[in-house]
Amino acid sequence: MKFNGNIIIADPCYVVKDDALWSQICEAINKADPDEYRGKGNSDILKNVLGVDGLIASTIYGDWGCTVYKEEDDTVLGEFCADAGLVCVMYEEDVLRLNPRFKENYGGWCHTLIENFDGEVTITNLGGNSIWYSDVRVIGEGSVNFYSKQTAG
């Protein structure tokens, strides 16, 4: 999906604090055909439920963390965790509109902010369909080339 602006990578459970909206997201993820969006993430769910542009994907299971690296030199750009077994990429302004206290309540350990990103982002599961072989990656190609790698959990 094409992004042009500040983006946040996080588990959407930290972003969406409205229980009814959260239920709708979970229901949409459960109904979605994973083969339809495998290798890129699903851009329809966040648009249809929250009215925002972004990507969301299941991580198969929760309670793990990722580190985001700049591709050219493996500089650490940040970290994020997936407690609810989901990951999303959204514009910072949308995250703050949905949860104005997001940055106050959730430190750098649970989200990565990439400023002024202009390019394509995909979410893929390199490992497969079980918790033993899951390795979800968020990959950005553009003004900053980055990738995530599971580093905790």
SEBADREN-122398 format. One record per atom (N, C-alpha, C): residue number from 0; residue in three letters; y, x, z. Coordinates in steps of 0.2 Angstrom, whole numbers, plus 5000, padded with zeros to 4 digits. Atoms other than C-alpha are relative to their C-alpha. Example, Ala and Ser with C-alpha at 12.3 -4.5 7.8 and 13.67 -1.06 7.14 Angstrom:
// SEBADREN-122398
+-----+------+------+------+------+
| seq | type |   yy |   xx |   zz |
+-----+------+------+------+------+
|   0 |  Ala | 4994 | 5004 | 5000 |
|   0 |  Ala | 4978 | 5062 | 5039 |
|   0 |  Ala | 5006 | 5004 | 5000 |
|   1 |  Ser | 4994 | 4996 | 4999 |
|   1 |  Ser | 4995 | 5068 | 5036 |
|   1 |  Ser | 5005 | 4996 | 5003 |
+-----+------+------+------+------+
END
This chain:
// SEBADREN-122398
+-----+------+------+------+------+
| seq | type |   yy |   xx |   zz |
+-----+------+------+------+------+
|   0 |  Met | 4994 | 5004 | 5000 |
|   0 |  Met | 5000 | 5000 | 5000 |
|   0 |  Met | 5006 | 5004 | 5000 |
|   1 |  Lys | 4994 | 4996 | 5000 |
|   1 |  Lys | 5017 | 5006 | 4996 |
|   1 |  Lys | 5005 | 4999 | 5006 |
|   2 |  Phe | 4996 | 5001 | 4995 |
|   2 |  Phe | 5029 | 5009 | 5010 |
|   2 |  Phe | 5006 | 5005 | 4999 |
|   3 |  Asn | 4994 | 4997 | 5001 |
|   3 |  Asn | 5047 | 5015 | 5010 |
|   3 |  Asn | 5005 | 4999 | 5006 |
|   4 |  Gly | 4996 | 5000 | 4993 |
|   4 |  Gly | 5055 | 5018 | 5028 |
|   4 |  Gly | 4996 | 5003 | 5005 |
|   5 |  Asn | 5004 | 4997 | 4994 |
|   5 |  Asn | 5049 | 5022 | 5045 |
|   5 |  Asn | 4994 | 4995 | 5002 |
|   6 |  Ile | 5007 | 5004 | 4999 |
|   6 |  Ile | 5031 | 5017 | 5048 |
|   6 |  Ile | 4997 | 5002 | 5007 |
|   7 |  Ile | 5004 | 4999 | 4994 |
|   7 |  Ile | 5021 | 5015 | 5064 |
|   7 |  Ile | 4993 | 4999 | 4999 |
|   8 |  Ile | 5007 | 5001 | 5000 |
|   8 |  Ile | 5002 | 5018 | 5065 |
|   8 |  Ile | 4998 | 4998 | 5007 |
|   9 |  Ala | 5002 | 5002 | 4993 |
|   9 |  Ala | 4995 | 5009 | 5080 |
|   9 |  Ala | 4994 | 4994 | 5000 |
|  10 |  Asp | 5004 | 5006 | 4999 |
|  10 |  Asp | 4982 | 4996 | 5086 |
|  10 |  Asp | 5005 | 4994 | 5001 |
|  11 |  Pro | 4995 | 5006 | 5000 |
|  11 |  Pro | 4990 | 4979 | 5083 |
|  11 |  Pro | 5000 | 4997 | 5006 |
|  12 |  Cys | 5000 | 5003 | 4994 |
|  12 |  Cys | 4985 | 4974 | 5100 |
|  12 |  Cys | 5006 | 5002 | 5004 |
|  13 |  Tyr | 4994 | 4997 | 4997 |
|  13 |  Tyr | 5000 | 4984 | 5106 |
|  13 |  Tyr | 5007 | 4996 | 4997 |
|  14 |  Val | 4994 | 5002 | 5003 |
|  14 |  Val | 5012 | 4976 | 5094 |
|  14 |  Val | 5000 | 4992 | 5001 |
|  15 |  Val | 5000 | 5007 | 5000 |
|  15 |  Val | 5007 | 4957 | 5094 |
|  15 |  Val | 4999 | 4998 | 5007 |
|  16 |  Lys | 5001 | 5002 | 4993 |
|  16 |  Lys | 5010 | 4950 | 5112 |
|  16 |  Lys | 4999 | 4993 | 5000 |
|  17 |  Asp | 5001 | 5007 | 5000 |
|  17 |  Asp | 5009 | 4932 | 5107 |
|  17 |  Asp | 4993 | 4998 | 4999 |
|  18 |  Asp | 5008 | 5002 | 5000 |
|  18 |  Asp | 4991 | 4925 | 5111 |
|  18 |  Asp | 4998 | 4996 | 4994 |
|  19 |  Ala | 5002 | 5004 | 5006 |
|  19 |  Ala | 4991 | 4912 | 5097 |
|  19 |  Ala | 5000 | 5004 | 4994 |
|  20 |  Leu | 5000 | 4996 | 5006 |
|  20 |  Leu | 4996 | 4925 | 5084 |
|  20 |  Leu | 4994 | 5005 | 5000 |
|  21 |  Trp | 5005 | 4996 | 4999 |
|  21 |  Trp | 4984 | 4937 | 5091 |
|  21 |  Trp | 4993 | 4997 | 4998 |
|  22 |  Ser | 5006 | 5004 | 5002 |
|  22 |  Ser | 4970 | 4924 | 5089 |
|  22 |  Ser | 4999 | 4999 | 4993 |
|  23 |  Gln | 5000 | 5001 | 5008 |
|  23 |  Gln | 4975 | 4921 | 5071 |
|  23 |  Gln | 4998 | 5007 | 4997 |
|  24 |  Ile | 5002 | 4993 | 5003 |
|  24 |  Ile | 4974 | 4940 | 5067 |
|  24 |  Ile | 4993 | 5001 | 5001 |
|  25 |  Cys | 5007 | 4999 | 4999 |
|  25 |  Cys | 4957 | 4941 | 5075 |
|  25 |  Cys | 4995 | 4996 | 4996 |
|  26 |  Glu | 5003 | 5005 | 5004 |
|  26 |  Glu | 4951 | 4926 | 5066 |
|  26 |  Glu | 5000 | 5002 | 4993 |
|  27 |  Ala | 5000 | 4998 | 5007 |
|  27 |  Ala | 4957 | 4932 | 5049 |
|  27 |  Ala | 4996 | 5007 | 4999 |
|  28 |  Ile | 5004 | 4994 | 5001 |
|  28 |  Ile | 4949 | 4949 | 5052 |
|  28 |  Ile | 4993 | 4999 | 5000 |
|  29 |  Asn | 5008 | 5002 | 5000 |
|  29 |  Asn | 4932 | 4941 | 5056 |
|  29 |  Asn | 4998 | 4997 | 4994 |
|  30 |  Lys | 5002 | 5004 | 5006 |
|  30 |  Lys | 4933 | 4930 | 5041 |
|  30 |  Lys | 5001 | 5005 | 4993 |
|  31 |  Ala | 4999 | 4996 | 5006 |
|  31 |  Ala | 4939 | 4944 | 5029 |
|  31 |  Ala | 4994 | 5004 | 4997 |
|  32 |  Asp | 5006 | 4996 | 5003 |
|  32 |  Asp | 4926 | 4952 | 5017 |
|  32 |  Asp | 5002 | 5007 | 5000 |
|  33 |  Pro | 4998 | 4993 | 5000 |
|  33 |  Pro | 4926 | 4970 | 5022 |
|  33 |  Pro | 4999 | 5004 | 4994 |
|  34 |  Asp | 5001 | 4996 | 5006 |
|  34 |  Asp | 4920 | 4976 | 5005 |
|  34 |  Asp | 5006 | 4999 | 4995 |
|  35 |  Glu | 4994 | 5001 | 5005 |
|  35 |  Glu | 4936 | 4968 | 4997 |
|  35 |  Glu | 5005 | 5005 | 5002 |
|  36 |  Tyr | 4995 | 4995 | 4999 |
|  36 |  Tyr | 4947 | 4980 | 5006 |
|  36 |  Tyr | 4998 | 5007 | 5003 |
|  37 |  Arg | 5003 | 4993 | 4998 |
|  37 |  Arg | 4936 | 4995 | 5011 |
|  37 |  Arg | 5004 | 5005 | 4996 |
|  38 |  Gly | 4997 | 4994 | 5003 |
|  38 |  Gly | 4945 | 5011 | 5007 |
|  38 |  Gly | 5007 | 4999 | 4999 |
|  39 |  Lys | 4992 | 5000 | 5001 |
|  39 |  Lys | 4963 | 5004 | 5007 |
|  39 |  Lys | 5003 | 4996 | 5006 |
|  40 |  Gly | 4997 | 5004 | 4995 |
|  40 |  Gly | 4965 | 4992 | 5022 |
|  40 |  Gly | 5002 | 4993 | 4997 |
|  41 |  Asn | 4998 | 5007 | 5002 |
|  41 |  Asn | 4970 | 4973 | 5021 |
|  41 |  Asn | 5007 | 4999 | 5000 |
|  42 |  Ser | 4993 | 5002 | 5000 |
|  42 |  Ser | 4988 | 4969 | 5016 |
|  42 |  Ser | 5001 | 4993 | 5001 |
|  43 |  Asp | 4998 | 5008 | 5000 |
|  43 |  Asp | 4986 | 4950 | 5016 |
|  43 |  Asp | 5000 | 4998 | 5007 |
|  44 |  Ile | 5000 | 5003 | 4993 |
|  44 |  Ile | 4982 | 4947 | 5035 |
|  44 |  Ile | 5007 | 5000 | 5003 |
|  45 |  Leu | 4994 | 4999 | 4996 |
|  45 |  Leu | 4998 | 4954 | 5042 |
|  45 |  Leu | 5006 | 4996 | 4996 |
|  46 |  Lys | 4995 | 5004 | 5004 |
|  46 |  Lys | 5008 | 4945 | 5028 |
|  46 |  Lys | 4999 | 4993 | 5002 |
|  47 |  Asn | 5002 | 5008 | 4999 |
|  47 |  Asn | 4999 | 4928 | 5030 |
|  47 |  Asn | 5001 | 4998 | 5008 |
|  48 |  Val | 5000 | 5002 | 4992 |
|  48 |  Val | 4999 | 4928 | 5050 |
|  48 |  Val | 5007 | 5002 | 5003 |
|  49 |  Leu | 4994 | 4998 | 4997 |
|  49 |  Leu | 5015 | 4938 | 5054 |
|  49 |  Leu | 5006 | 5000 | 4996 |
|  50 |  Gly | 4995 | 5000 | 5004 |
|  50 |  Gly | 5025 | 4937 | 5039 |
|  50 |  Gly | 5003 | 5007 | 4999 |
|  51 |  Val | 4997 | 4993 | 5001 |
|  51 |  Val | 5027 | 4956 | 5038 |
|  51 |  Val | 4995 | 5004 | 4995 |
|  52 |  Asp | 5003 | 4995 | 5004 |
|  52 |  Asp | 5022 | 4970 | 5026 |
|  52 |  Asp | 4996 | 5005 | 5004 |
|  53 |  Gly | 5004 | 4995 | 4996 |
|  53 |  Gly | 5008 | 4981 | 5032 |
|  53 |  Gly | 4993 | 5000 | 4998 |
|  54 |  Leu | 5007 | 5000 | 5001 |
|  54 |  Leu | 4990 | 4986 | 5032 |
|  54 |  Leu | 4996 | 4999 | 5007 |
|  55 |  Ile | 5004 | 5000 | 4994 |
|  55 |  Ile | 4976 | 4982 | 5045 |
|  55 |  Ile | 4993 | 5001 | 4998 |
|  56 |  Ala | 5007 | 4999 | 5001 |
|  56 |  Ala | 4958 | 4987 | 5046 |
|  56 |  Ala | 4996 | 5000 | 5007 |
|  57 |  Ser | 5004 | 5000 | 4994 |
|  57 |  Ser | 4944 | 4985 | 5058 |
|  57 |  Ser | 4998 | 5008 | 5001 |
|  58 |  Thr | 5003 | 4993 | 4999 |
|  58 |  Thr | 4938 | 5002 | 5066 |
|  58 |  Thr | 4993 | 4999 | 5003 |
|  59 |  Ile | 5007 | 5001 | 4998 |
|  59 |  Ile | 4921 | 4995 | 5070 |
|  59 |  Ile | 5000 | 4999 | 5008 |
|  60 |  Tyr | 5000 | 5000 | 4993 |
|  60 |  Tyr | 4924 | 4998 | 5089 |
|  60 |  Tyr | 5007 | 5002 | 5003 |
|  61 |  Gly | 4994 | 4998 | 4997 |
|  61 |  Gly | 4938 | 5001 | 5101 |
|  61 |  Gly | 4999 | 5006 | 5005 |
|  62 |  Asp | 5000 | 4994 | 4995 |
|  62 |  Asp | 4943 | 5014 | 5115 |
|  62 |  Asp | 4998 | 5007 | 4997 |
|  63 |  Trp | 5000 | 4993 | 5002 |
|  63 |  Trp | 4945 | 5029 | 5105 |
|  63 |  Trp | 5007 | 5002 | 4997 |
|  64 |  Gly | 4993 | 4997 | 5002 |
|  64 |  Gly | 4960 | 5040 | 5099 |
|  64 |  Gly | 5000 | 5004 | 4993 |
|  65 |  Cys | 4999 | 4996 | 5006 |
|  65 |  Cys | 4966 | 5048 | 5083 |
|  65 |  Cys | 5006 | 5005 | 5000 |
|  66 |  Thr | 4995 | 4995 | 5001 |
|  66 |  Thr | 4977 | 5063 | 5079 |
|  66 |  Thr | 5002 | 4999 | 4993 |
|  67 |  Val | 4997 | 5000 | 5007 |
|  67 |  Val | 4989 | 5062 | 5064 |
|  67 |  Val | 5002 | 5007 | 4998 |
|  68 |  Tyr | 4998 | 4993 | 5003 |
|  68 |  Tyr | 4991 | 5078 | 5054 |
|  68 |  Tyr | 5004 | 5000 | 4994 |
|  69 |  Lys | 4997 | 4998 | 5006 |
|  69 |  Lys | 5003 | 5084 | 5041 |
|  69 |  Lys | 4995 | 5004 | 4996 |
|  70 |  Glu | 5006 | 4997 | 5004 |
|  70 |  Glu | 4991 | 5088 | 5027 |
|  70 |  Glu | 5001 | 5007 | 4998 |
|  71 |  Glu | 4998 | 4993 | 5003 |
|  71 |  Glu | 5000 | 5104 | 5020 |
|  71 |  Glu | 4998 | 5006 | 5005 |
|  72 |  Asp | 5000 | 4994 | 4995 |
|  72 |  Asp | 4999 | 5114 | 5037 |
|  72 |  Asp | 4996 | 4998 | 5006 |
|  73 |  Asp | 5003 | 5003 | 4994 |
|  73 |  Asp | 4989 | 5103 | 5049 |
|  73 |  Asp | 5004 | 4999 | 5006 |
|  74 |  Thr | 4995 | 5001 | 4995 |
|  74 |  Thr | 5005 | 5101 | 5060 |
|  74 |  Thr | 4998 | 4993 | 5003 |
|  75 |  Val | 5001 | 5006 | 4997 |
|  75 |  Val | 5002 | 5087 | 5073 |
|  75 |  Val | 5006 | 4996 | 4999 |
|  76 |  Leu | 4994 | 5005 | 5000 |
|  76 |  Leu | 5013 | 5072 | 5069 |
|  76 |  Leu | 5000 | 4995 | 5005 |
|  77 |  Gly | 5000 | 5005 | 4994 |
|  77 |  Gly | 5007 | 5061 | 5083 |
|  77 |  Gly | 4993 | 4998 | 5001 |
|  78 |  Glu | 5007 | 5003 | 4998 |
|  78 |  Glu | 4992 | 5051 | 5090 |
|  78 |  Glu | 5001 | 4993 | 5000 |
|  79 |  Phe | 5000 | 5008 | 4999 |
|  79 |  Phe | 4987 | 5033 | 5091 |
|  79 |  Phe | 4993 | 4999 | 5003 |
|  80 |  Cys | 5007 | 5002 | 4998 |
|  80 |  Cys | 4972 | 5024 | 5099 |
|  80 |  Cys | 4999 | 4993 | 4998 |
|  81 |  Ala | 5002 | 5006 | 5003 |
|  81 |  Ala | 4962 | 5009 | 5094 |
|  81 |  Ala | 4996 | 4996 | 5006 |
|  82 |  Asp | 5003 | 5003 | 4994 |
|  82 |  Asp | 4958 | 4999 | 5110 |
|  82 |  Asp | 4997 | 4993 | 4998 |
|  83 |  Ala | 5002 | 5007 | 5002 |
|  83 |  Ala | 4955 | 4982 | 5101 |
|  83 |  Ala | 4995 | 5001 | 4994 |
|  84 |  Gly | 5005 | 4999 | 5006 |
|  84 |  Gly | 4944 | 4990 | 5087 |
|  84 |  Gly | 5004 | 4999 | 4994 |
|  85 |  Leu | 4996 | 5001 | 5006 |
|  85 |  Leu | 4959 | 4988 | 5075 |
|  85 |  Leu | 5005 | 5006 | 4999 |
|  86 |  Val | 4994 | 4996 | 5001 |
|  86 |  Val | 4972 | 4999 | 5067 |
|  86 |  Val | 5004 | 4997 | 4995 |
|  87 |  Cys | 4995 | 5003 | 5005 |
|  87 |  Cys | 4988 | 4994 | 5057 |
|  87 |  Cys | 5005 | 5005 | 4999 |
|  88 |  Val | 4994 | 4996 | 5002 |
|  88 |  Val | 5002 | 5002 | 5048 |
|  88 |  Val | 5005 | 4995 | 4999 |
|  89 |  Met | 4995 | 5004 | 5001 |
|  89 |  Met | 5018 | 4993 | 5049 |
|  89 |  Met | 5007 | 5003 | 5000 |
|  90 |  Tyr | 4993 | 4997 | 4999 |
|  90 |  Tyr | 5037 | 4996 | 5047 |
|  90 |  Tyr | 5002 | 4999 | 5007 |
|  91 |  Glu | 4998 | 5000 | 4993 |
|  91 |  Glu | 5045 | 5001 | 5063 |
|  91 |  Glu | 5004 | 4994 | 5002 |
|  92 |  Glu | 4996 | 5006 | 4998 |
|  92 |  Glu | 5058 | 4987 | 5062 |
|  92 |  Glu | 4996 | 4994 | 5001 |
|  93 |  Asp | 5004 | 5006 | 4999 |
|  93 |  Asp | 5044 | 4974 | 5061 |
|  93 |  Asp | 4997 | 5000 | 5007 |
|  94 |  Val | 5003 | 4999 | 4993 |
|  94 |  Val | 5035 | 4981 | 5076 |
|  94 |  Val | 5005 | 4998 | 5005 |
|  95 |  Leu | 4995 | 5001 | 4995 |
|  95 |  Leu | 5051 | 4981 | 5086 |
|  95 |  Leu | 5003 | 4992 | 5000 |
|  96 |  Arg | 4998 | 5007 | 5000 |
|  96 |  Arg | 5055 | 4963 | 5080 |
|  96 |  Arg | 4995 | 4996 | 5004 |
|  97 |  Leu | 5005 | 5004 | 4997 |
|  97 |  Leu | 5038 | 4957 | 5086 |
|  97 |  Leu | 4999 | 5002 | 5007 |
|  98 |  Asn | 5001 | 4998 | 4993 |
|  98 |  Asn | 5038 | 4967 | 5102 |
|  98 |  Asn | 5006 | 5005 | 5002 |
|  99 |  Pro | 4994 | 4996 | 4999 |
|  99 |  Pro | 5056 | 4973 | 5107 |
|  99 |  Pro | 4999 | 5006 | 5005 |
| 100 |  Arg | 5001 | 4995 | 4995 |
| 100 |  Arg | 5049 | 4983 | 5121 |
| 100 |  Arg | 4994 | 5005 | 4999 |
| 101 |  Phe | 5006 | 4996 | 5002 |
| 101 |  Phe | 5035 | 4992 | 5111 |
| 101 |  Phe | 5001 | 5007 | 5002 |
| 102 |  Lys | 5000 | 4993 | 4999 |
| 102 |  Lys | 5042 | 5009 | 5113 |
| 102 |  Lys | 5001 | 5002 | 5008 |
| 103 |  Glu | 5000 | 4999 | 4992 |
| 103 |  Glu | 5046 | 5007 | 5132 |
| 103 |  Glu | 4994 | 4999 | 5003 |
| 104 |  Asn | 5007 | 5002 | 4996 |
| 104 |  Asn | 5029 | 5000 | 5136 |
| 104 |  Asn | 4994 | 5005 | 4997 |
| 105 |  Tyr | 5005 | 4996 | 5003 |
| 105 |  Tyr | 5019 | 5011 | 5124 |
| 105 |  Tyr | 5002 | 5007 | 4998 |
| 106 |  Gly | 4997 | 4993 | 5001 |
| 106 |  Gly | 5022 | 5030 | 5124 |
| 106 |  Gly | 4996 | 5003 | 4993 |
| 107 |  Gly | 5003 | 4997 | 5006 |
| 107 |  Gly | 5017 | 5042 | 5110 |
| 107 |  Gly | 4992 | 5001 | 5000 |
| 108 |  Trp | 5007 | 4999 | 5000 |
| 108 |  Trp | 4999 | 5042 | 5115 |
| 108 |  Trp | 4996 | 4994 | 4996 |
| 109 |  Cys | 5003 | 5005 | 5003 |
| 109 |  Cys | 4996 | 5025 | 5107 |
| 109 |  Cys | 5003 | 4998 | 4993 |
| 110 |  His | 4998 | 5001 | 5007 |
| 110 |  His | 5006 | 5026 | 5091 |
| 110 |  His | 5003 | 5006 | 4997 |
| 111 |  Thr | 4996 | 4994 | 5004 |
| 111 |  Thr | 5013 | 5038 | 5078 |
| 111 |  Thr | 5005 | 4997 | 4996 |
| 112 |  Leu | 4994 | 5001 | 5004 |
| 112 |  Leu | 5030 | 5036 | 5070 |
| 112 |  Leu | 5001 | 5005 | 4995 |
| 113 |  Ile | 4999 | 4996 | 5006 |
| 113 |  Ile | 5032 | 5043 | 5053 |
| 113 |  Ile | 5007 | 4998 | 4997 |
| 114 |  Glu | 4993 | 5002 | 5002 |
| 114 |  Glu | 5051 | 5043 | 5049 |
| 114 |  Glu | 5001 | 5001 | 4992 |
| 115 |  Asn | 4998 | 4999 | 5007 |
| 115 |  Asn | 5057 | 5040 | 5031 |
| 115 |  Asn | 4995 | 5001 | 4995 |
| 116 |  Phe | 5006 | 4999 | 5005 |
| 116 |  Phe | 5040 | 5039 | 5023 |
| 116 |  Phe | 5001 | 4996 | 4994 |
| 117 |  Asp | 5000 | 5003 | 5006 |
| 117 |  Asp | 5040 | 5035 | 5005 |
| 117 |  Asp | 4994 | 5001 | 4996 |
| 118 |  Gly | 5006 | 4999 | 5004 |
| 118 |  Gly | 5023 | 5033 | 4997 |
| 118 |  Gly | 4995 | 4995 | 5002 |
| 119 |  Glu | 5006 | 5005 | 4999 |
| 119 |  Glu | 5006 | 5025 | 4998 |
| 119 |  Glu | 4996 | 5002 | 5006 |
| 120 |  Val | 5005 | 5000 | 4994 |
| 120 |  Val | 4995 | 5022 | 5014 |
| 120 |  Val | 4994 | 4996 | 4998 |
| 121 |  Thr | 5006 | 5004 | 5000 |
| 121 |  Thr | 4977 | 5018 | 5014 |
| 121 |  Thr | 4997 | 5001 | 5007 |
| 122 |  Ile | 5004 | 4999 | 4994 |
| 122 |  Ile | 4965 | 5015 | 5028 |
| 122 |  Ile | 4993 | 5000 | 4998 |
| 123 |  Thr | 5007 | 5000 | 5002 |
| 123 |  Thr | 4947 | 5020 | 5026 |
| 123 |  Thr | 4995 | 5001 | 5005 |
| 124 |  Asn | 5005 | 4998 | 4995 |
| 124 |  Asn | 4931 | 5021 | 5036 |
| 124 |  Asn | 4995 | 5005 | 4996 |
| 125 |  Leu | 5004 | 4995 | 5004 |
| 125 |  Leu | 4922 | 5037 | 5030 |
| 125 |  Leu | 4993 | 5000 | 5003 |
| 126 |  Gly | 5007 | 5000 | 4997 |
| 126 |  Gly | 4907 | 5034 | 5042 |
| 126 |  Gly | 4996 | 4995 | 4998 |
| 127 |  Gly | 5005 | 5006 | 5001 |
| 127 |  Gly | 4900 | 5017 | 5038 |
| 127 |  Gly | 5002 | 4994 | 5005 |
| 128 |  Asn | 4999 | 5007 | 4996 |
| 128 |  Asn | 4897 | 5001 | 5048 |
| 128 |  Asn | 4997 | 5000 | 5007 |
| 129 |  Ser | 5002 | 5000 | 4993 |
| 129 |  Ser | 4891 | 5007 | 5065 |
| 129 |  Ser | 5004 | 5004 | 5004 |
| 130 |  Ile | 4996 | 4996 | 4996 |
| 130 |  Ile | 4899 | 5014 | 5080 |
| 130 |  Ile | 4998 | 5007 | 5000 |
| 131 |  Trp | 5002 | 4993 | 5000 |
| 131 |  Trp | 4889 | 5030 | 5078 |
| 131 |  Trp | 5002 | 5004 | 4994 |
| 132 |  Tyr | 4998 | 4997 | 5006 |
| 132 |  Tyr | 4895 | 5033 | 5061 |
| 132 |  Tyr | 5007 | 4999 | 4997 |
| 133 |  Ser | 4994 | 5002 | 5002 |
| 133 |  Ser | 4912 | 5026 | 5061 |
| 133 |  Ser | 5005 | 5006 | 5000 |
| 134 |  Asp | 4994 | 4995 | 5000 |
| 134 |  Asp | 4927 | 5038 | 5056 |
| 134 |  Asp | 5005 | 4997 | 4996 |
| 135 |  Val | 4995 | 5004 | 5003 |
| 135 |  Val | 4942 | 5028 | 5052 |
| 135 |  Val | 5006 | 5005 | 4999 |
| 136 |  Arg | 4994 | 4995 | 5002 |
| 136 |  Arg | 4956 | 5038 | 5043 |
| 136 |  Arg | 5006 | 4995 | 4997 |
| 137 |  Val | 4994 | 5002 | 5003 |
| 137 |  Val | 4974 | 5033 | 5039 |
| 137 |  Val | 5003 | 5005 | 4996 |
| 138 |  Ile | 4998 | 4994 | 5005 |
| 138 |  Ile | 4980 | 5043 | 5024 |
| 138 |  Ile | 5006 | 4998 | 4997 |
| 139 |  Gly | 4994 | 5001 | 5003 |
| 139 |  Gly | 4997 | 5044 | 5018 |
| 139 |  Gly | 5002 | 5005 | 4994 |
| 140 |  Glu | 4999 | 4996 | 5005 |
| 140 |  Glu | 5002 | 5051 | 5001 |
| 140 |  Glu | 5007 | 4999 | 4998 |
| 141 |  Gly | 4993 | 5001 | 5002 |
| 141 |  Gly | 5021 | 5053 | 4997 |
| 141 |  Gly | 5005 | 5005 | 5003 |
| 142 |  Ser | 4995 | 4995 | 4998 |
| 142 |  Ser | 5036 | 5061 | 5005 |
| 142 |  Ser | 4997 | 5004 | 5006 |
| 143 |  Val | 5004 | 4996 | 4995 |
| 143 |  Val | 5025 | 5067 | 5019 |
| 143 |  Val | 4992 | 4998 | 4999 |
| 144 |  Asn | 5007 | 5001 | 5000 |
| 144 |  Asn | 5006 | 5069 | 5016 |
| 144 |  Asn | 4997 | 5001 | 5006 |
| 145 |  Phe | 5003 | 4999 | 4994 |
| 145 |  Phe | 4996 | 5065 | 5031 |
| 145 |  Phe | 4993 | 4996 | 5000 |
| 146 |  Tyr | 5007 | 5003 | 4999 |
| 146 |  Tyr | 4979 | 5060 | 5037 |
| 146 |  Tyr | 4999 | 5000 | 5008 |
| 147 |  Ser | 5002 | 5001 | 4993 |
| 147 |  Ser | 4972 | 5054 | 5054 |
| 147 |  Ser | 4992 | 5002 | 5000 |
| 148 |  Lys | 5007 | 4998 | 4998 |
| 148 |  Lys | 4956 | 5061 | 5062 |
| 148 |  Lys | 4998 | 4998 | 5007 |
| 149 |  Gln | 5001 | 5002 | 4993 |
| 149 |  Gln | 4947 | 5054 | 5077 |
| 149 |  Gln | 4999 | 5006 | 5004 |
| 150 |  Thr | 5000 | 4994 | 4996 |
| 150 |  Thr | 4949 | 5066 | 5091 |
| 150 |  Thr | 4998 | 4998 | 5007 |
| 151 |  Ala | 5002 | 5002 | 4993 |
| 151 |  Ala | 4945 | 5056 | 5107 |
| 151 |  Ala | 4995 | 4994 | 4999 |
| 152 |  Gly | 5004 | 5006 | 5000 |
| 152 |  Gly | 4932 | 5043 | 5111 |
| 152 |  Gly | 4993 | 5001 | 4999 |
+-----+------+------+------+------+
END
